[in-house]
Amino acid sequence: MKSIAELLSLRYQYENYIENLEIPKDKKIGHINNLVWFKDNGHVKNRFRKGYDESILICKTILDNYYKRE
């Protein structure tokens, strides 16, 4: 399980990666609901774009840690 500081660092990296992906502007903030949306829908128009693989990996890591803490 990652610390809060590690998760915040991952969130920052995630937000930097998705900056250039084609997703709605209101989904570009690293909130849990937006991370879930990205995990389910982010592949549309983005799966071949630079940064997608990294962003989905970070997204899954954050969500896995979030649900372990509940």
N, C-alpha and C positions, 0 to 999 in steps of 0.2 A: 504494500500500500504506500502510495506517495504522500509526502507531506503537503501541507497547504501551499508552502512556498514553491514546491516543485510543480504543483497543479497550476498555480498562477503563472509560472514561467511557461508552461505548456500552453496555457490559454493565450498568452501574448504571442507565442510562436504561431499558433493556430490562426489568430487574427491577422498576422502578417502574411501567412500563406494564402488565405482566402481572399485577400484584398483584390487580387487580379482574376479571381474566378467569377464566372457568371452565375451569381445567385442574387436574390432580391436584397436590396440595401438593408432592409430591416432584419435580415437574417445574418448579417455580417458581424454582429456583436456576439461574443462568446458566452451567451447565457445557455443554461442547460436545455431549455426548450429548442433553442436554435441549433444546438449541437445535435439533438435528436433529429431535428428536421434535416440537417446536413447529412447525417449518417444514412437516413432513409432516401433523400432526394438529391444529394449533392452530385451524384454521378451523372445526372442529366446535364449535358453540354459541357461537362468538366472532366470526365474520366481520362481524357487524353491530354489535358492541359498540364503545364508545368506547375508543380506544387500540390496537385490533387492527391497523389499517393501519400505524401507527407502529412497533408492536412487531415485525411481520413484516418490515418494511423494515430495521430495526436487526438483527434476527436474520440476515437474508440477508447484510447487510454484514459482520457478524462472521464468519459461516461462510465467505464468499468470501475474506476476508483470512486466515482460519485455513488453508484449503486451499492458498492461494498460498504460504504459508510452509513447507509440508511438503516 
